[in-house]
Amino acid sequence: MISNSPLRGTVVRHVIDSKILRGNPLGDPHERELYTYLPPAYETSGELYPVVYCLSGFTSRSKGYLNDTPLRPNIAERMDILIAAGRVRPMIVVLPDCFTYYGGSQYINSTATGNYEDYLTREIVPFVDENLRTIAAPKGRASIGISSGGYGSLIMGLRHADIFGLVGSHAGDAYFEYCYLNDMARAMRTIKGDPKGFIRKFWSEERKDSKDFPALNIVAMSACYSPNGPDFDLPFDLETGELRVDVWDRWLEHDPVRLVEKHVENLKSLKLLYIDAGTRDEYSLDIGARILSKKLRDNSIPHIHEEFDDGHHGIVYRFDRSLELISQKIDA
C-alpha cells in the first residue's frame, strides 16, 4: 500500500502468474506486477467503479506512471487532484506490465515476443473484474496510453471494442511511413549486420547511448510487426540498407491508418475515441494523427482529434484531457 489516507486514493500491488506468457520466446517473466489505483472511499462505498487501463510507451512499464517527482503529479496524485476538483469521477486505474527484452510489445500478439494482446484482454481484464468492484462491461472500461501505449489503446478499440468501450491515444503510432522510416538508416548503421548481437550489447552496458534507441526501436517493432517464428525479419537489407518491401508491407498491415477500414463497426461502437499529438512531435505523429483522423472522418467514425503545442516527450499532463472526456462518457 502506498497511501491509506481517506483523502487520497490507494495504490495496490498485485502479482499475476500468467499462463499466456509462460514459455514466451524471449524468456521474459511470466509473473508480472500489476498496480491498481483505487479512488478515495473505495473501501467504504460498496459502489462499482469504471476502470481506465493506462498503457505505457516503448522501453517503459506502466508502473512508471507512479514515479515520484516534485515536477509533476504521478498518475495516482493526478487522479486525486482531478477527483477532488470534480473534474473526473472516481475511477479505478490499472497499470499493466507488457515490457519485453526488446523494449516493448506494442500490446499485440507475436510469435517473436509473446501474446501480450491476449495477456491484456484475456488475463488482466478478467483478473481486475474478479478482484475489484468494477463496471465489468465495455461501457465502464477505457484504455489510454502515450506513444506505444497510445498505439496499444488504438488496437484495443480496433480489435476489442467488445471489451474496451472508450479509447484515448496520446501521440500513438500511426502512419508508419513517417514515424518509423526515418529510423531505418540509423538502425542499420548501429546494428552492423547483427541484430541479436546488438541487443546483447545493449543490455550488457548500463550506460545507454542515444544512438542505440533507433536501432532498439526497429528491432522491437520487427519482432512485433514482422515476426518469423521465434525470430523476426528486419524491414531492410542488413548489408546494403535497402528497404525490403515485402517485410515493410507486413509492418503496414499493423498501421492504425490501414486498420480503420477493417474495423469500422468496432470503432463506431466506441463511446469515445480520442486522439492527439503535439505539433512538434519528433516522430511526426502529429501528421500521423491528422491522417488517421481523416481516415476516421471518411468512414463516418465519431472521434475527437486535438493538437498541442509541444513534442513527443513529457506529455503526461495530456491525461487530464482524456480522463475528463472518459469521465463524462463512461457508463453514461
Salt bridges, closest charged atoms under 4 A:
ASP17 OD1 - ARG22 NH2 2.96
ASP17 OD1 - HIS30 ND1 2.87
GLU33 OE2 - ARG13 NE 2.73
GLU33 OE1 - LYS63 NZ 2.82
ASP97 OD1 - ARG32 NH1 3.30
ASP97 OD2 - ARG61 NE 3.55
GLU117 OE1 - ARG159 NH2 2.87
GLU117 OE2 - HIS160 NE2 2.65
ASP118 OD2 - ARG122 NH1 3.29
ASP129 OD2 - ARG141 NH2 2.69
GLU177 OE2 - ARG258 NH2 2.38
ASP183 OD1 - ARG186 NH2 2.69
GLU205 OE2 - LYS201 NZ 3.26
ASP212 OD1 - LYS211 NZ 3.65
ASP231 OD1 - LYS196 NZ 3.63
ASP233 OD2 - ARG250 NH1 2.82
ASP255 OD2 - ARG258 NH1 2.73
GLU261 OE2 - LYS295 NZ 3.62
ASP276 OD2 - HIS170 ND1 2.68
ASP276 OD1 - ARG318 NH1 2.82
ASP281 OD2 - HIS312 ND1 2.75
ASP298 OD2 - LYS294 NZ 2.98
GLU306 OE2 - ARG321 NH2 2.61
GLU307 OE2 - ARG290 NE 2.52
ASP309 OD1 - ARG280 NE 3.23
ASP310 OD1 - ARG318 NH2 2.58
ASP320 OD1 - ARG78 NH1 2.79
ASP320 OD2 - ARG87 NH2 3.99
GLU324 OE2 - ARG87 NE 2.54
ASP331 OD1 - LYS139 NZ 3.67
